[in-house]
Amino acid sequence: MPTDPGYFVHPTACVDGPSQIGEGTKVWHFSHLMPGVRIGRNCILAQNVYIDRDVVIGEGCKIQNNVSVYKGVTLEDRVFCGPSMVFTNVINPRAFVERKAEFRPTLVCEGATLGANSTVVCGVTIGAYAFVGAGAVVTHDVPAYALMHGVPARQSGWVCRCAVKLVQSGEELVCPACASRYHLVSPGQLQPLPS
């Protein structure tokens, strides 16, 4: 187990082999980190979190109870993974067919939220500050700032960087909570406007 005093690993957690864990990060009860894991500063890995070999997790991420982050998944800075949400890494698994050479990479970009019990099918990119609602099943790429719901997940609007649904105001989309303004560059691309 690493002995860096700059982070916390609960006595019931297991850190296998060499790993990099950033300052201020907390690894809680019964979590398991495999060798080669790289975790940024100030992350929280809640109870019963599994981080697979060579996974990279950015700074300020919060991974809630019962989440497994498998090989091939990358979380950029400040990603939120809700309780019991699911990542996959093989598109067509069978117990009796070895497909480790076919893992499909999944990228979750900065600031994205993956709601409780949502599922992210491997091989997709979740755009920056996107919000995947609880229980949604993501089967394709998600644009930055998109609000996704349902099975399969479909876009149901846009969200602000602060995670509040945006409302139309003339030519712009505006956050009713923080007053940030956005412009729809194309049907699938939102751009923040200067404050």
Secondary structure, DSSP 8 states (H G I E B T S, - for coil): ----TTSEE-TT-EE-SS-EE-TT-EE-TT-EE-TT-EE-TT-EE-TT-EE-TT-EE-TT-EE-TT-EE-TTEEE-TT-EE-TT-EE-S-SS-BTTB--GGG---EEE-TT-EE-TT-EE-TT-EE-TT-EE-TT-EE-S-B-TTEEEETTTTEEEEEB-TTS-B-EEETTEEE-TTT--EEEEEETTEEEE---
